[in-house]
């Protein structure tokens, strides 16, 4: 019955794809920081990580992967976003297993855009001081393994954007399911080497800005009294999307008891509501699950043409992870992650992070 439900969800998602990804709506969404992966490990594969990601970083891609987190997992990442733009992204989170009842997570992402000169029509050269825009996302998630092969979860994220005289807050909901199957159930090394994932991100109500920044002052000609008037600000929708992906683990250099080398291939289709759809392919090589090297490429229409491209990102992603054991049984690990995302213009985006995994 569960497998039938899973297949039904896949078919329903494909039907939604038919009506999504309208290029005429490009640029009309707000809260687009919800589309930025702040984590250094999974961003090296791009959206291709969606079907196989596990643990804390699954809170961005697919909440089903959170159910596979260790007993306790802590993570911190810093991203130098679009080098030259002056934007820094910091993220922190933790995941805690509740025994057999599931996994709970808390994540926080902040964007620091530096200081921007205040200008007006009368003083276009500035001299009025500076402002520091702030974007913050806070998410609380829960995931659970329903069977040995199926896991799912839901996350509620509060997003906030603010400058000194205007701000907006809203809520976005993510949900995801992962399914893992074995290509050869008699071979211990090929357990759960086939993975599928479906996720839905940034579903929530429209939002709009408010504050003194959307008001103006004028003098009433009838009584010569100065009054404040409110501009009517348009609501904006969230950048909702659906991911459908799969991955397969090739076991390299395997023995009867263990294996030293793994090559994972991954493919993901992203159906965007406010921009072009994407097809992302990725590869990850793992050596003894200590060193992982990965790369991906996200293709969309016009990605190779600067005149047609609708994003500064040019599709290429890469990165690596180093997971070092903290005890003799390899139950607890300390990990260092790095990722790179190519862009034009700007000098790409560099992310570095650390994770602590306690089993």
C-alpha positions as CSV (number, residue, x, y, z in Angstrom):
1,X,0.0,0.0,0.0
2,X,2.8,2.4,0.9
3,X,4.5,1.8,-2.4
4,X,1.3,2.5,-4.3
5,X,0.9,5.8,-2.4
6,X,4.5,6.6,-3.3
7,X,3.8,5.9,-7.1
8,X,0.6,8.0,-6.9
9,X,2.6,11.0,-5.5
10,X,5.1,10.6,-8.4
11,X,2.4,10.7,-11.0
12,X,0.7,13.6,-9.3
13,X,4.0,15.5,-9.3
14,X,4.5,14.9,-13.0
15,X,1.1,16.3,-13.7
16,X,2.0,19.5,-11.8
17,X,5.2,19.9,-13.9
18,X,3.0,20.3,-16.9
19,X,1.7,23.6,-15.5
20,X,4.8,24.9,-13.8
21,X,8.0,26.7,-15.0
22,X,6.3,29.5,-16.9
23,X,9.2,31.7,-18.2
24,X,6.8,34.7,-18.5
25,X,6.8,34.8,-14.7
26,X,10.5,35.1,-14.3
27,X,11.4,37.8,-11.8
28,X,8.0,38.1,-10.2
29,X,8.7,36.0,-7.1
30,X,9.9,37.4,-3.8
31,X,11.9,35.9,-0.9
32,X,14.2,34.4,-3.5
33,X,16.8,33.8,-0.8
34,X,14.8,30.7,-0.1
35,X,16.3,29.2,-3.3
36,X,19.9,29.5,-2.0
37,X,21.4,26.4,-0.5
38,X,23.4,27.7,2.5
39,X,25.2,24.4,3.2
40,X,28.7,23.6,2.0
41,X,28.4,19.8,1.6
42,X,25.2,19.3,-0.5
43,X,25.7,22.5,-2.6
44,X,28.6,20.8,-4.4
45,X,26.0,18.6,-6.2
46,X,23.4,21.2,-6.7
47,X,19.8,20.0,-7.0
48,X,21.1,16.5,-7.9
49,X,21.7,15.9,-4.1
50,X,17.9,15.9,-3.6
51,X,17.3,12.1,-3.8
52,X,20.4,11.0,-1.7
53,X,21.1,13.7,0.8
54,X,21.0,12.5,4.4
55,X,21.0,14.2,7.8
56,X,20.9,17.9,8.7
57,X,21.5,19.3,5.1
58,X,18.4,17.5,3.9
59,X,16.4,20.3,5.5
60,X,17.1,22.3,2.3
61,X,16.6,19.7,-0.3
62,X,14.4,16.9,0.8
63,X,13.0,16.5,4.3
64,X,12.8,12.8,3.9
65,X,16.6,12.6,4.2
66,X,16.5,14.2,7.7
67,X,15.1,10.9,9.0
68,X,18.5,9.3,8.4
69,X,20.4,11.7,10.6
70,X,22.7,10.5,13.3
71,X,21.6,10.7,17.0
72,X,22.8,14.2,17.1
73,X,24.2,16.3,14.3
74,X,25.5,19.9,14.4
75,X,26.5,22.0,11.4
76,X,27.7,25.5,10.5
77,X,28.5,26.9,7.1
78,X,29.7,30.2,5.7
79,X,29.2,31.1,2.0
80,X,30.9,34.0,0.2
81,X,28.0,34.5,-2.2
82,X,28.8,35.8,-5.7
83,X,32.3,37.0,-4.9
84,X,32.5,40.7,-5.4
85,X,29.0,41.4,-4.4
86,X,29.8,41.7,-0.7
87,X,27.2,39.2,0.4
88,X,28.0,36.7,3.2
89,X,25.6,33.8,4.1
90,X,25.9,32.1,7.5
91,X,23.9,29.0,8.5
92,X,23.6,27.0,11.6
93,X,21.5,24.0,12.5
94,X,21.2,20.9,14.5
95,X,19.2,17.6,14.2
96,X,18.3,15.4,17.1
97,X,17.0,11.9,16.9
98,X,13.9,11.2,19.1
99,X,14.6,7.5,19.2
100,X,12.1,5.5,17.2
101,X,9.8,8.5,16.9
102,X,11.7,10.5,14.3
103,X,14.1,13.4,14.0
104,X,13.7,17.0,14.9
105,X,15.7,19.9,13.4
106,X,16.3,23.6,13.8
107,X,18.1,25.6,11.1
108,X,18.9,29.3,10.9
109,X,20.2,31.1,7.8
110,X,21.2,34.8,7.7
111,X,22.4,37.0,4.7
112,X,24.6,39.9,5.4
113,X,24.7,42.3,2.4
114,X,27.1,44.8,3.9
115,X,26.5,48.5,4.1
116,X,24.7,50.3,1.2
117,X,24.8,54.1,0.8
118,X,21.5,55.9,1.3
119,X,20.5,58.1,-1.7
120,X,17.5,60.2,-2.6
121,X,16.3,62.1,-5.7
122,X,17.6,65.3,-4.1
123,X,21.0,63.7,-3.1
124,X,21.8,61.0,-5.6
125,X,25.4,60.9,-4.5
126,X,24.6,59.9,-0.9
127,X,26.0,61.5,2.2
128,X,23.0,60.5,4.2
129,X,24.5,57.4,5.9
130,X,24.2,53.7,5.1
131,X,21.8,50.9,5.7
132,X,22.4,47.2,6.2
133,X,19.7,44.9,4.7
134,X,19.2,41.7,6.5
135,X,17.5,38.4,5.4
136,X,16.8,35.6,7.9
137,X,15.3,32.2,7.5
138,X,14.4,30.0,10.5
139,X,13.1,26.5,10.0
140,X,11.8,23.8,12.3
141,X,11.4,20.4,10.8
142,X,10.4,16.9,11.6
143,X,11.0,13.6,9.7
144,X,10.4,9.9,10.3
145,X,11.1,6.5,8.7
146,X,7.8,5.0,7.8
147,X,9.4,1.7,6.7
148,X,12.9,0.4,6.1
149,X,12.8,2.0,2.6
150,X,10.5,5.0,2.9
151,X,11.0,8.2,4.9
152,X,9.4,11.6,4.8
153,X,9.3,14.9,6.6
154,X,7.9,18.4,6.8
155,X,9.6,21.7,7.6
156,X,8.0,25.1,8.4
157,X,10.3,28.0,7.6
158,X,9.8,31.7,8.7
159,X,11.4,34.1,6.2
160,X,12.2,37.7,7.0
161,X,13.6,40.6,5.0
162,X,14.3,44.0,6.5
163,X,15.8,47.5,6.1
164,X,15.5,50.2,8.8
165,X,12.2,51.5,7.4
166,X,10.6,48.5,5.7
167,X,10.2,44.8,6.3
168,X,8.3,41.7,5.3
169,X,7.8,38.4,7.1
170,X,6.1,35.2,5.9
171,X,5.9,31.4,6.2
172,X,7.1,28.7,3.7
173,X,6.5,25.0,4.0
174,X,8.8,22.3,2.6
175,X,7.9,18.6,2.4
176,X,9.7,15.6,0.9
177,X,9.8,11.8,0.6
178,X,12.8,9.5,-0.1
179,X,12.7,5.9,-1.2
180,X,15.7,3.6,-1.0
181,X,15.9,0.1,-2.6
182,X,18.5,-2.6,-3.0
183,X,19.6,-3.7,-6.5
184,X,20.7,-7.1,-4.9
185,X,19.1,-7.9,-1.6
186,X,21.5,-10.9,-1.1
187,X,24.6,-8.7,-1.4
188,X,25.2,-6.7,1.8
189,X,27.3,-4.1,-0.1
190,X,24.4,-3.3,-2.4
191,X,21.8,-2.4,0.2
192,X,19.8,0.8,-0.5
193,X,22.0,1.7,-3.4
194,X,19.1,2.9,-5.5
195,X,17.4,6.0,-4.2
196,X,14.5,8.1,-5.3
197,X,13.3,11.4,-4.0
198,X,10.4,13.9,-4.4
199,X,10.3,17.2,-2.6
200,X,8.2,20.3,-2.7
201,X,9.7,23.7,-1.5
202,X,8.5,27.1,-0.5
203,X,4.8,26.6,-0.4
204,X,3.1,29.4,1.5
205,X,0.9,32.5,1.4
206,X,1.8,35.7,-0.5
207,X,3.6,38.5,1.4
208,X,4.1,42.2,1.0
209,X,6.3,44.9,2.5
210,X,5.2,47.4,5.2
211,X,6.7,50.2,7.2
212,X,7.7,53.8,6.9
213,X,9.6,53.1,3.8
214,X,6.4,52.6,1.8
215,X,4.8,55.9,3.0
216,X,5.2,59.5,1.8
217,X,4.3,62.9,3.3
218,X,2.2,65.5,1.5
219,X,0.4,68.8,2.5
220,X,-3.3,68.8,2.3
221,X,-4.2,71.9,0.2
222,X,-7.5,72.4,2.1
223,X,-6.1,72.9,5.6
224,X,-2.4,73.2,4.9
225,X,-1.7,70.2,7.2
226,X,1.0,67.8,6.4
227,X,-0.1,64.1,6.4
228,X,1.4,60.7,5.8
229,X,0.1,58.5,3.1
230,X,0.7,54.8,2.5
231,X,1.7,53.4,-0.9
232,X,-0.2,50.3,-1.8
233,X,2.4,47.6,-2.2
234,X,1.8,44.5,-4.3
235,X,1.9,41.1,-2.8
236,X,4.5,38.7,-4.1
237,X,4.5,34.9,-4.4
238,X,7.1,32.5,-3.1
239,X,9.5,30.7,-5.5
240,X,7.7,27.4,-5.2
241,X,9.2,24.4,-6.9
242,X,9.0,20.6,-7.1
243,X,12.0,18.2,-7.4
244,X,12.0,14.7,-8.7
245,X,15.3,12.8,-8.7
246,X,17.1,9.5,-8.4
247,X,20.6,8.3,-7.7
248,X,22.6,5.0,-7.9
249,X,25.6,3.9,-6.0
250,X,28.2,2.0,-8.0
251,X,30.3,-0.2,-5.6
252,X,33.9,-0.1,-6.8
253,X,36.8,-2.2,-5.5
254,X,34.4,-4.3,-3.3
255,X,35.3,-7.3,-1.2
256,X,32.9,-9.7,0.5
257,X,33.0,-7.7,3.7
258,X,33.5,-4.1,2.8
259,X,34.3,-1.7,0.0
260,X,36.7,1.2,-0.3
261,X,35.4,3.1,-3.3
262,X,32.0,4.3,-4.3
263,X,30.8,6.3,-7.3
264,X,27.3,7.8,-7.1
265,X,25.4,9.1,-10.1
266,X,22.5,11.4,-9.6
267,X,19.9,13.1,-11.8
268,X,17.2,15.6,-10.7
269,X,14.4,17.5,-12.5
270,X,13.4,20.8,-10.9
271,X,10.0,22.3,-11.9
272,X,10.0,26.0,-11.0
273,X,7.0,28.2,-10.7
274,X,8.7,31.5,-11.4
275,X,11.7,30.7,-13.5
276,X,12.9,28.1,-16.0
277,X,12.9,24.4,-15.2
278,X,16.3,22.8,-14.6
279,X,17.8,19.3,-15.2
280,X,20.7,18.7,-12.8
281,X,23.2,15.8,-13.1
282,X,25.9,15.0,-10.5
283,X,28.7,12.6,-9.6
284,X,30.2,11.9,-6.2
285,X,33.2,9.7,-5.5
286,X,33.7,8.4,-2.0
287,X,36.8,6.7,-0.5
288,X,36.0,4.7,2.6
289,X,33.3,7.3,3.4
290,X,36.2,9.5,4.7
291,X,36.9,11.6,1.5
292,X,34.1,12.5,-0.8
293,X,34.6,14.5,-4.1
294,X,31.6,15.7,-6.0
295,X,30.5,17.8,-8.9
296,X,27.3,18.7,-10.7
297,X,25.8,20.7,-13.5
298,X,22.4,22.4,-13.7
299,X,21.1,22.8,-17.2
300,X,18.3,25.2,-18.2
301,X,17.3,26.8,-21.4
302,X,19.8,29.6,-22.4
303,X,22.3,28.6,-19.8
304,X,25.2,28.8,-22.3
305,X,24.1,32.1,-23.7
306,X,24.8,35.2,-21.6
307,X,22.1,37.2,-23.5
308,X,19.4,34.5,-22.7
309,X,20.5,33.4,-19.2
310,X,18.2,34.6,-16.4
311,X,20.6,33.9,-13.5
312,X,24.2,34.8,-12.6
313,X,24.8,31.1,-11.9
314,X,26.2,29.3,-14.9
315,X,25.4,25.7,-13.8
316,X,28.7,24.2,-12.6
317,X,29.0,23.1,-9.0
318,X,31.8,21.2,-7.2
319,X,33.1,20.4,-3.8
320,X,34.6,17.9,-1.4
321,X,34.1,16.6,2.2
322,X,36.5,15.1,4.7
323,X,34.9,13.1,7.5
324,X,37.3,12.2,10.3
325,X,36.4,9.6,13.0
326,X,36.5,10.9,16.6
327,X,36.6,7.5,18.3
328,X,37.8,4.0,17.5
329,X,34.4,2.7,16.4
330,X,33.9,5.5,13.9
331,X,30.6,6.2,15.5
332,X,31.3,9.9,16.0
333,X,32.8,12.1,13.2
334,X,34.0,15.6,12.6
335,X,33.6,16.8,9.0
336,X,34.9,19.7,6.9
337,X,33.1,20.6,3.7
338,X,33.8,22.9,0.8
339,X,31.8,23.8,-2.3
340,X,32.0,26.1,-5.3
341,X,29.3,27.4,-7.6
342,X,30.3,29.1,-10.9
343,X,28.8,32.4,-11.9
344,X,29.1,35.1,-14.6
345,X,29.3,37.9,-13.7
346,X,31.0,37.8,-10.3
347,X,33.6,35.4,-9.2
348,X,31.5,32.4,-8.2
349,X,30.4,31.4,-4.7
350,X,32.6,29.6,-2.2
351,X,31.2,27.7,0.8
352,X,33.0,26.2,3.7
353,X,31.4,24.4,6.7
354,X,32.0,22.0,9.5
355,X,29.7,19.2,10.9
356,X,29.8,17.1,14.1
357,X,28.0,13.7,13.9
358,X,27.3,11.8,17.1
359,X,25.8,8.3,16.8
